[in-house]
Amino acid sequence: MQNDHNMMHRDLKPQNIMLTEEDNLDSVVIIDFGLAVVDDMVDDYPTCGTPLYQPPEMHKKRFAYSK
């Protein structure tokens, strides 16, 4: 998926993916951009998100996000 706004959500999980129309998978939207950052701000916030949905690499060491 292309990201035209250079923004990263950083907390994708099932609770943040919604349908605007019941039973219509074409109506998927992502919600809750509270932890989102613009690409050039990534280094200011090295780790965040819901631990259960973070990649294993994030738990082993601090690693930078990227698109």
C-alpha positions in Angstrom: 0.0 0.0 0.0 1.3 3.4 -0.9 1.7 6.0 1.8 1.3 9.4 0.1 1.5 11.3 3.4 4.8 9.8 4.8 2.9 8.9 7.9 3.3 5.8 10.1 0.5 4.6 12.3 2.7 2.6 14.7 -0.1 0.9 16.5 -1.9 -1.3 13.9 -3.9 -4.0 15.6 -7.4 -5.5 15.0 -9.1 -2.9 17.2 -7.8 -0.1 15.0 -9.2 -1.6 11.7 -12.8 -0.9 11.2 -15.5 -1.2 8.5 -17.6 1.8 7.6 -20.3 -0.5 6.1 -21.2 -3.8 7.6 -20.1 -6.9 5.6 -18.3 -4.7 3.0 -14.6 -5.4 3.0 -14.1 -2.5 0.5 -15.1 -0.1 3.4 -12.0 -0.8 5.6 -10.6 2.2 7.4 -7.8 2.6 9.9 -8.5 4.5 13.1 -6.7 5.8 16.2 -3.8 7.8 14.9 -2.7 8.8 18.4 0.8 7.3 18.0 1.2 8.2 14.3 4.2 10.3 13.2 5.4 11.8 10.0 8.4 10.0 8.6 10.9 12.7 9.7 9.8 12.4 13.3 10.5 8.7 13.7 13.8 9.1 15.6 12.0 11.1 18.2 9.9 8.1 19.2 12.0 4.9 18.8 9.5 2.4 20.2 5.8 2.5 20.9 2.6 0.6 20.2 0.7 -2.2 21.8 3.3 -4.8 23.0 1.3 -7.8 21.9 1.3 -6.5 18.3 4.9 -5.3 18.1 7.4 -7.2 16.0 9.8 -9.5 18.0 12.8 -7.3 17.0 11.4 -4.4 19.0 11.5 -6.4 22.2 15.1 -7.5 21.7 16.5 -4.1 21.2 15.4 -0.6 20.3 15.0 -0.3 16.5 13.8 2.5 14.3 10.5 2.4 12.5 10.5 2.7 8.7 7.9 2.8 6.0 
